[in-house]
Amino acid sequence: GFWLVWSGGIMSLNYEEKSYDYVEATEAALRGEDVNIVFSMPDGQRHRHTFAMGQAVENLKAALDSQYDIPYSTIKLFLNDQLMPDPLSLSDFPTIKPGADVGIKVVIEEDAQEDDA
């Protein structure tokens, strides 16, 4: 029920640094179950992060931007060699199941001018 969200003491919340985390947690509660995304980075490293099924591809890109300093506009994400469009939610991809570990390939598109050189 929706009342669960309100039981977290939102009325007494101090809207400073912590408000963002609280909002994220509240939205996650409304967005369904968690899924573990394993990012395969261009350098071969793997990074595991938890997202809600209702979160969009753009949320994954934003996380990569903030945590690994990869410019958002250069990130392309691939699931089973299929490009993942920004507006879609994780729940829109049939192969992404709650609670599972899902491998997503991270491709960094360099500046187009460099490609033409």
CNS distance restraints for C-alpha pairs under 8 A (distance, minus, plus):
assign (resid   2 and name CA) (resid   6 and name CA) 7.46 0.50 0.50
assign (resid   3 and name CA) (resid   7 and name CA) 6.47 0.50 0.50
assign (resid   4 and name CA) (resid   8 and name CA) 7.22 0.50 0.50
assign (resid   5 and name CA) (resid  26 and name CA) 6.47 0.50 0.50
assign (resid   5 and name CA) (resid  29 and name CA) 7.54 0.50 0.50
assign (resid   6 and name CA) (resid  10 and name CA) 6.12 0.50 0.50
assign (resid   9 and name CA) (resid  13 and name CA) 6.56 0.50 0.50
assign (resid  13 and name CA) (resid  19 and name CA) 7.34 0.50 0.50
assign (resid  14 and name CA) (resid  18 and name CA) 7.36 0.50 0.50
assign (resid  14 and name CA) (resid  19 and name CA) 6.84 0.50 0.50
assign (resid  15 and name CA) (resid  19 and name CA) 4.92 0.50 0.50
assign (resid  18 and name CA) (resid  22 and name CA) 6.31 0.50 0.50
assign (resid  19 and name CA) (resid  23 and name CA) 6.03 0.50 0.50
assign (resid  20 and name CA) (resid  24 and name CA) 6.13 0.50 0.50
assign (resid  21 and name CA) (resid  25 and name CA) 6.13 0.50 0.50
assign (resid  22 and name CA) (resid  26 and name CA) 6.07 0.50 0.50
assign (resid  23 and name CA) (resid  27 and name CA) 6.04 0.50 0.50
assign (resid  24 and name CA) (resid  28 and name CA) 6.04 0.50 0.50
assign (resid  25 and name CA) (resid  29 and name CA) 6.26 0.50 0.50
assign (resid  26 and name CA) (resid  30 and name CA) 6.59 0.50 0.50
assign (resid  27 and name CA) (resid  31 and name CA) 6.09 0.50 0.50
assign (resid  28 and name CA) (resid  32 and name CA) 6.68 0.50 0.50
assign (resid  28 and name CA) (resid  52 and name CA) 5.73 0.50 0.50
assign (resid  28 and name CA) (resid  54 and name CA) 7.72 0.50 0.50
assign (resid  28 and name CA) (resid  55 and name CA) 7.90 0.50 0.50
assign (resid  29 and name CA) (resid  33 and name CA) 7.89 0.50 0.50
assign (resid  31 and name CA) (resid  52 and name CA) 6.07 0.50 0.50
assign (resid  31 and name CA) (resid  53 and name CA) 6.41 0.50 0.50
assign (resid  31 and name CA) (resid  54 and name CA) 4.51 0.50 0.50
assign (resid  31 and name CA) (resid  55 and name CA) 6.89 0.50 0.50
assign (resid  32 and name CA) (resid  52 and name CA) 6.02 0.50 0.50
assign (resid  32 and name CA) (resid  53 and name CA) 5.69 0.50 0.50
assign (resid  32 and name CA) (resid  54 and name CA) 6.01 0.50 0.50
assign (resid  33 and name CA) (resid  52 and name CA) 5.60 0.50 0.50
assign (resid  33 and name CA) (resid  53 and name CA) 5.69 0.50 0.50
assign (resid  33 and name CA) (resid  98 and name CA) 5.79 0.50 0.50
assign (resid  33 and name CA) (resid  99 and name CA) 7.42 0.50 0.50
assign (resid  34 and name CA) (resid  50 and name CA) 6.35 0.50 0.50
assign (resid  34 and name CA) (resid  51 and name CA) 5.50 0.50 0.50
assign (resid  34 and name CA) (resid  52 and name CA) 4.30 0.50 0.50
assign (resid  34 and name CA) (resid  53 and name CA) 5.75 0.50 0.50
assign (resid  34 and name CA) (resid  98 and name CA) 5.63 0.50 0.50
assign (resid  34 and name CA) (resid  99 and name CA) 5.91 0.50 0.50
assign (resid  35 and name CA) (resid  50 and name CA) 5.68 0.50 0.50
assign (resid  35 and name CA) (resid  51 and name CA) 5.53 0.50 0.50
assign (resid  35 and name CA) (resid  52 and name CA) 6.04 0.50 0.50
assign (resid  35 and name CA) (resid  53 and name CA) 6.24 0.50 0.50
assign (resid  35 and name CA) (resid  96 and name CA) 7.75 0.50 0.50
assign (resid  35 and name CA) (resid  97 and name CA) 6.82 0.50 0.50
assign (resid  35 and name CA) (resid  98 and name CA) 4.75 0.50 0.50
assign (resid  35 and name CA) (resid  99 and name CA) 4.74 0.50 0.50
assign (resid  35 and name CA) (resid 100 and name CA) 5.72 0.50 0.50
assign (resid  35 and name CA) (resid 101 and name CA) 6.73 0.50 0.50
assign (resid  35 and name CA) (resid 102 and name CA) 7.56 0.50 0.50
assign (resid  36 and name CA) (resid  48 and name CA) 6.57 0.50 0.50
assign (resid  36 and name CA) (resid  49 and name CA) 5.68 0.50 0.50
assign (resid  36 and name CA) (resid  50 and name CA) 4.49 0.50 0.50
assign (resid  36 and name CA) (resid  51 and name CA) 6.42 0.50 0.50
assign (resid  36 and name CA) (resid  98 and name CA) 7.95 0.50 0.50
assign (resid  36 and name CA) (resid  99 and name CA) 6.46 0.50 0.50
assign (resid  36 and name CA) (resid 100 and name CA) 5.93 0.50 0.50
assign (resid  36 and name CA) (resid 101 and name CA) 4.71 0.50 0.50
assign (resid  36 and name CA) (resid 102 and name CA) 6.13 0.50 0.50
assign (resid  37 and name CA) (resid  48 and name CA) 5.62 0.50 0.50
assign (resid  37 and name CA) (resid  49 and name CA) 5.27 0.50 0.50
assign (resid  37 and name CA) (resid  50 and name CA) 5.99 0.50 0.50
assign (resid  37 and name CA) (resid  51 and name CA) 7.05 0.50 0.50
assign (resid  37 and name CA) (resid 101 and name CA) 5.81 0.50 0.50
assign (resid  37 and name CA) (resid 102 and name CA) 4.93 0.50 0.50
assign (resid  37 and name CA) (resid 103 and name CA) 6.05 0.50 0.50
assign (resid  37 and name CA) (resid 104 and name CA) 6.79 0.50 0.50
assign (resid  38 and name CA) (resid  46 and name CA) 6.32 0.50 0.50
assign (resid  38 and name CA) (resid  47 and name CA) 5.49 0.50 0.50
assign (resid  38 and name CA) (resid  48 and name CA) 4.31 0.50 0.50
assign (resid  38 and name CA) (resid  49 and name CA) 6.42 0.50 0.50
assign (resid  38 and name CA) (resid 101 and name CA) 6.51 0.50 0.50
assign (resid  38 and name CA) (resid 102 and name CA) 5.75 0.50 0.50
assign (resid  38 and name CA) (resid 103 and name CA) 4.68 0.50 0.50
assign (resid  38 and name CA) (resid 104 and name CA) 6.02 0.50 0.50
assign (resid  39 and name CA) (resid  46 and name CA) 5.46 0.50 0.50
assign (resid  39 and name CA) (resid  47 and name CA) 5.11 0.50 0.50
assign (resid  39 and name CA) (resid  48 and name CA) 6.25 0.50 0.50
assign (resid  39 and name CA) (resid  49 and name CA) 7.87 0.50 0.50
assign (resid  39 and name CA) (resid 103 and name CA) 6.01 0.50 0.50
assign (resid  39 and name CA) (resid 104 and name CA) 5.01 0.50 0.50
assign (resid  39 and name CA) (resid 105 and name CA) 5.86 0.50 0.50
assign (resid  39 and name CA) (resid 106 and name CA) 6.37 0.50 0.50
assign (resid  40 and name CA) (resid  44 and name CA) 6.36 0.50 0.50
assign (resid  40 and name CA) (resid  45 and name CA) 6.08 0.50 0.50
assign (resid  40 and name CA) (resid  46 and name CA) 4.74 0.50 0.50
assign (resid  40 and name CA) (resid  47 and name CA) 6.83 0.50 0.50
assign (resid  40 and name CA) (resid 103 and name CA) 6.88 0.50 0.50
assign (resid  40 and name CA) (resid 104 and name CA) 6.04 0.50 0.50
assign (resid  40 and name CA) (resid 105 and name CA) 4.76 0.50 0.50
assign (resid  40 and name CA) (resid 106 and name CA) 5.78 0.50 0.50
assign (resid  41 and name CA) (resid  45 and name CA) 5.27 0.50 0.50
assign (resid  41 and name CA) (resid  46 and name CA) 5.98 0.50 0.50
assign (resid  41 and name CA) (resid  47 and name CA) 7.63 0.50 0.50
assign (resid  41 and name CA) (resid 105 and name CA) 6.59 0.50 0.50
assign (resid  41 and name CA) (resid 106 and name CA) 5.23 0.50 0.50
assign (resid  41 and name CA) (resid 107 and name CA) 7.36 0.50 0.50
assign (resid  42 and name CA) (resid 106 and name CA) 6.30 0.50 0.50
assign (resid  42 and name CA) (resid 107 and name CA) 6.24 0.50 0.50
assign (resid  42 and name CA) (resid 108 and name CA) 7.23 0.50 0.50
assign (resid  51 and name CA) (resid  55 and name CA) 6.78 0.50 0.50
assign (resid  51 and name CA) (resid  60 and name CA) 7.96 0.50 0.50
assign (resid  52 and name CA) (resid  90 and name CA) 7.80 0.50 0.50
assign (resid  53 and name CA) (resid  89 and name CA) 6.95 0.50 0.50
assign (resid  53 and name CA) (resid  90 and name CA) 5.09 0.50 0.50
assign (resid  53 and name CA) (resid  91 and name CA) 5.08 0.50 0.50
assign (resid  53 and name CA) (resid  98 and name CA) 6.76 0.50 0.50
assign (resid  54 and name CA) (resid  89 and name CA) 5.49 0.50 0.50
assign (resid  54 and name CA) (resid  90 and name CA) 6.03 0.50 0.50
assign (resid  54 and name CA) (resid  91 and name CA) 5.85 0.50 0.50
assign (resid  55 and name CA) (resid  59 and name CA) 6.30 0.50 0.50
assign (resid  55 and name CA) (resid  89 and name CA) 5.26 0.50 0.50
assign (resid  55 and name CA) (resid  90 and name CA) 6.05 0.50 0.50
assign (resid  55 and name CA) (resid  91 and name CA) 7.94 0.50 0.50
assign (resid  56 and name CA) (resid  60 and name CA) 7.07 0.50 0.50
assign (resid  56 and name CA) (resid  86 and name CA) 6.65 0.50 0.50
assign (resid  56 and name CA) (resid  87 and name CA) 6.05 0.50 0.50
assign (resid  56 and name CA) (resid  88 and name CA) 5.43 0.50 0.50
assign (resid  56 and name CA) (resid  89 and name CA) 3.89 0.50 0.50
assign (resid  56 and name CA) (resid  90 and name CA) 5.96 0.50 0.50
assign (resid  57 and name CA) (resid  61 and name CA) 6.53 0.50 0.50
assign (resid  57 and name CA) (resid  84 and name CA) 6.79 0.50 0.50
assign (resid  57 and name CA) (resid  85 and name CA) 6.73 0.50 0.50
assign (resid  57 and name CA) (resid  86 and name CA) 4.76 0.50 0.50
assign (resid  57 and name CA) (resid  87 and name CA) 6.42 0.50 0.50
assign (resid  57 and name CA) (resid  88 and name CA) 5.98 0.50 0.50
assign (resid  57 and name CA) (resid  89 and name CA) 5.97 0.50 0.50
assign (resid  57 and name CA) (resid  90 and name CA) 6.72 0.50 0.50
assign (resid  58 and name CA) (resid  62 and name CA) 6.07 0.50 0.50
assign (resid  58 and name CA) (resid  86 and name CA) 4.92 0.50 0.50
assign (resid  58 and name CA) (resid  87 and name CA) 6.81 0.50 0.50
assign (resid  59 and name CA) (resid  63 and name CA) 6.21 0.50 0.50
assign (resid  60 and name CA) (resid  64 and name CA) 6.38 0.50 0.50
assign (resid  61 and name CA) (resid  65 and name CA) 6.13 0.50 0.50
assign (resid  61 and name CA) (resid  72 and name CA) 5.96 0.50 0.50
assign (resid  61 and name CA) (resid  75 and name CA) 6.55 0.50 0.50
assign (resid  61 and name CA) (resid  77 and name CA) 7.95 0.50 0.50
assign (resid  62 and name CA) (resid  66 and name CA) 6.18 0.50 0.50
assign (resid  62 and name CA) (resid  72 and name CA) 6.24 0.50 0.50
assign (resid  63 and name CA) (resid  67 and name CA) 5.90 0.50 0.50
assign (resid  64 and name CA) (resid  68 and name CA) 5.40 0.50 0.50
assign (resid  64 and name CA) (resid  69 and name CA) 6.88 0.50 0.50
assign (resid  64 and name CA) (resid  70 and name CA) 6.21 0.50 0.50
assign (resid  64 and name CA) (resid  72 and name CA) 7.60 0.50 0.50
assign (resid  65 and name CA) (resid  69 and name CA) 4.85 0.50 0.50
assign (resid  65 and name CA) (resid  70 and name CA) 4.53 0.50 0.50
assign (resid  65 and name CA) (resid  71 and name CA) 5.49 0.50 0.50
assign (resid  65 and name CA) (resid  72 and name CA) 5.37 0.50 0.50
assign (resid  66 and name CA) (resid  70 and name CA) 7.45 0.50 0.50
assign (resid  70 and name CA) (resid  74 and name CA) 7.41 0.50 0.50
assign (resid  70 and name CA) (resid  75 and name CA) 7.35 0.50 0.50
assign (resid  71 and name CA) (resid  75 and name CA) 6.97 0.50 0.50
assign (resid  74 and name CA) (resid 108 and name CA) 5.34 0.50 0.50
assign (resid  74 and name CA) (resid 109 and name CA) 4.77 0.50 0.50
assign (resid  74 and name CA) (resid 110 and name CA) 6.38 0.50 0.50
assign (resid  74 and name CA) (resid 111 and name CA) 7.74 0.50 0.50
assign (resid  75 and name CA) (resid 106 and name CA) 6.82 0.50 0.50
assign (resid  75 and name CA) (resid 107 and name CA) 5.94 0.50 0.50
assign (resid  75 and name CA) (resid 108 and name CA) 4.92 0.50 0.50
assign (resid  75 and name CA) (resid 109 and name CA) 6.31 0.50 0.50
assign (resid  76 and name CA) (resid  83 and name CA) 7.08 0.50 0.50
assign (resid  76 and name CA) (resid  84 and name CA) 7.50 0.50 0.50
assign (resid  76 and name CA) (resid 106 and name CA) 6.06 0.50 0.50
assign (resid  76 and name CA) (resid 107 and name CA) 5.08 0.50 0.50
assign (resid  76 and name CA) (resid 108 and name CA) 6.26 0.50 0.50
assign (resid  76 and name CA) (resid 109 and name CA) 7.18 0.50 0.50
assign (resid  77 and name CA) (resid  83 and name CA) 5.93 0.50 0.50
assign (resid  77 and name CA) (resid  84 and name CA) 5.59 0.50 0.50
assign (resid  77 and name CA) (resid 104 and name CA) 6.48 0.50 0.50
assign (resid  77 and name CA) (resid 105 and name CA) 5.71 0.50 0.50
assign (resid  77 and name CA) (resid 106 and name CA) 4.98 0.50 0.50
assign (resid  77 and name CA) (resid 107 and name CA) 6.22 0.50 0.50
assign (resid  78 and name CA) (resid  82 and name CA) 5.11 0.50 0.50
assign (resid  78 and name CA) (resid  83 and name CA) 4.55 0.50 0.50
assign (resid  78 and name CA) (resid  84 and name CA) 5.63 0.50 0.50
assign (resid  78 and name CA) (resid 104 and name CA) 5.66 0.50 0.50
assign (resid  78 and name CA) (resid 105 and name CA) 5.00 0.50 0.50
assign (resid  78 and name CA) (resid 106 and name CA) 6.60 0.50 0.50
assign (resid  78 and name CA) (resid 107 and name CA) 7.67 0.50 0.50
assign (resid  79 and name CA) (resid  83 and name CA) 6.56 0.50 0.50
assign (resid  79 and name CA) (resid  84 and name CA) 6.67 0.50 0.50
assign (resid  79 and name CA) (resid 103 and name CA) 7.06 0.50 0.50
assign (resid  79 and name CA) (resid 104 and name CA) 5.13 0.50 0.50
assign (resid  79 and name CA) (resid 105 and name CA) 6.53 0.50 0.50
assign (resid  80 and name CA) (resid 104 and name CA) 7.59 0.50 0.50
assign (resid  81 and name CA) (resid 105 and name CA) 7.98 0.50 0.50
assign (resid  84 and name CA) (resid  88 and name CA) 7.46 0.50 0.50
assign (resid  88 and name CA) (resid  92 and name CA) 6.16 0.50 0.50
assign (resid  89 and name CA) (resid  93 and name CA) 7.53 0.50 0.50
assign (resid  90 and name CA) (resid  96 and name CA) 6.66 0.50 0.50
assign (resid  91 and name CA) (resid  96 and name CA) 6.74 0.50 0.50
assign (resid  91 and name CA) (resid  97 and name CA) 7.79 0.50 0.50
assign (resid  96 and name CA) (resid 100 and name CA) 7.44 0.50 0.50
assign (resid  96 and name CA) (resid 102 and name CA) 6.50 0.50 0.50
assign (resid 110 and name CA) (resid 114 and name CA) 6.89 0.50 0.50
assign (resid 110 and name CA) (resid 115 and name CA) 7.26 0.50 0.50
assign (resid 111 and name CA) (resid 115 and name CA) 6.94 0.50 0.50
assign (resid 112 and name CA) (resid 116 and name CA) 6.63 0.50 0.50
assign (resid 113 and name CA) (resid 117 and name CA) 6.51 0.50 0.50
